Amino acid sequence: MVADAYDETVSEAIAQGRAAEVAHKEGITAAAMFFASMTGVQDAAARTEVEALGLSPH
């Protein structure tokens, strides 16, 4: 579900004309927020966990 949150955000950002790098950053942020809300971990820890997944725009 974390990857889904990332993918949806990236797709929306790219569809709105944002560069892949910007879309990736937005996707990481959205996925981290989702992860934090589901697990109760702090935002910084959630971001670290999401970044460790190695997600990237397709």
C-alpha positions as CSV (number, residue, x, y, z in Angstrom):
1,M,0.0,0.0,0.0
2,V,3.0,2.3,0.6
3,A,4.1,1.7,-3.0
4,D,0.6,2.4,-4.2
5,A,0.5,5.8,-2.4
6,Y,3.9,6.6,-4.0
7,D,2.8,5.5,-7.5
8,E,-0.5,7.4,-7.4
9,T,1.2,10.6,-6.3
10,V,3.9,10.3,-8.9
11,S,1.4,9.6,-11.7
12,E,-0.7,12.6,-10.6
13,A,2.3,14.9,-10.4
14,I,3.6,13.9,-13.9
15,A,0.1,14.3,-15.3
16,Q,0.2,17.8,-14.0
17,G,3.4,18.5,-15.8
18,R,5.9,18.2,-13.0
19,A,9.4,16.9,-13.7
20,A,10.1,13.3,-12.7
21,E,12.5,14.4,-9.9
22,V,9.8,16.6,-8.4
23,A,7.2,13.9,-8.8
24,H,9.5,11.5,-7.0
25,K,10.0,13.8,-4.1
26,E,6.2,14.3,-3.8
27,G,5.7,10.5,-4.0
28,I,8.2,9.9,-1.2
29,T,6.5,12.5,0.9
30,A,3.0,11.0,0.3
31,A,4.2,7.5,0.9
32,A,6.0,8.5,4.1
33,M,2.9,10.3,5.4
34,F,0.8,7.2,4.6
35,F,3.3,4.9,6.4
36,A,3.5,7.2,9.4
37,S,-0.3,7.4,9.7
38,M,-0.7,3.6,9.5
39,T,2.2,2.7,11.9
40,G,2.4,5.6,14.2
41,V,6.1,6.1,13.7
42,Q,7.6,9.6,13.5
43,D,7.7,11.4,10.2
44,A,11.5,11.2,9.9
45,A,11.5,7.5,10.6
46,A,8.7,6.9,8.1
47,R,10.6,8.8,5.4
48,T,13.7,6.7,6.1
49,E,11.7,3.5,5.8
50,V,10.1,4.6,2.5
51,E,13.4,5.8,1.0
52,A,14.9,2.4,1.8
53,L,12.3,0.8,-0.5
54,G,14.1,2.2,-3.5
55,L,10.9,3.5,-5.2
56,S,11.3,5.4,-8.4
57,P,9.1,6.8,-11.1
58,H,8.3,4.5,-14.0
